[in-house]
Amino acid sequence: MTPPLLSTAYLPSVAYMAVLARHGSVVLEQKETFPKQTFRNRAAIATGNGMLMLNVPVVRPCGNHTRTEQMILSYNEPWHIRHWRAIVAAYSAAPYFLYYRDELEQILLQRHERLLDLNDALLHYLLKKFKIDCQITYTDTFTPPTDPPSPTDLRTLLTDKHTLPILNSQFSTSQKASADGQLEDMPYSEPKQRLKEIFNFQFSIFNFQFYPYPQVFDTRLGFLPNLSAIDLLFNLGPEAKPLLLQTTPDL
C-alpha cells in the first residue's frame, strides 16, 4: 500500500495526527516550493479569547523559488518565547499539561535553524506522547498533485488553510451530526450529557469526524475542533490515541 504523502506542519492538527495514527509510515514533502499562509509554519490553539494562530516567521534564502527544505527560521523577534508563553497561558489549567510540558518547552525554546528541523522535532514529540508507531521519511523529488488528486496525496488537505474548518469559529449546521446513537462507542471517558454532536468535515473522498472532548475553555467557547494536537494531548493525555483512531477512516 502506498503510504500517505503529507506536507510538513508546525504543531500539527488533530486530523494530521489521526492520519499518522492509522498508518505505519508516511512521506513528508520537502522538495516543493514553499507556499504562503499554510499550516506548514502556523498552528491553532484555544485561548480564553478564542482561537489563536501561532505564526512562525521564516526566511526564503532563494526568494520565491525556495523549497520547503531550505526555509530558515527568523529570530529577529522572540516568537518562540511568545509561542511558549501563549501555550502556557492557554493550557496551564489542562489536566495533563504539567505532565507533558517540559519536553515541548525544550523543543520550542531551542533555536533551530530550519523550519523542517523544528517541525520534525515537534512531530516526533507528538508521536512519542500519543504512542503512535509511524515511520517518517521525506521526499527525494517533487511530484506535482494530480487532478483529481491521488487518494493518498494529503499535502493540500491537511495544511492549506482554505481547506480546513479550523479557520471557522463554528461549523455550519450542515457540518454537524447528532451523536445520540454513538455515545456508547466514545473512545474516552466523557460524561455523555456533554456529548451533543459529532463534527464532520467532508473533503473530496475523505470524511473526518471530530469527536468533542473536554477543553479548557469549552464552557465559554464551545468545542473547537481540529486545533493543534497539543490541545488534545494536554486535555486527554493517555486517552487521546483512541480518539485519533476514530477521527478519520482508513485511507
Secondary structure, DSSP 8 states (H G I E B T S, - for coil): ----EEE--SS-BHHHHHHHHT-SEEEEE-SSB--SSBTTSEEEEEETTEEEEEE--EE-TTGGG-BGGG-EE--SS-HHHHHHHHHHHHHTTSTTHHHHHHHHHHHHHS--SBHHHHHHHHHHHHHHHHT---EEEE-SS-----SS--TTB-TTTTTBGGG-GGGSSS--GGGEEE-GGGGGG-SS---GGG--EEEEEEETTEEEEE-----TTHHHH----S-BHHHHHHHHGGGHHHHHHHHS---
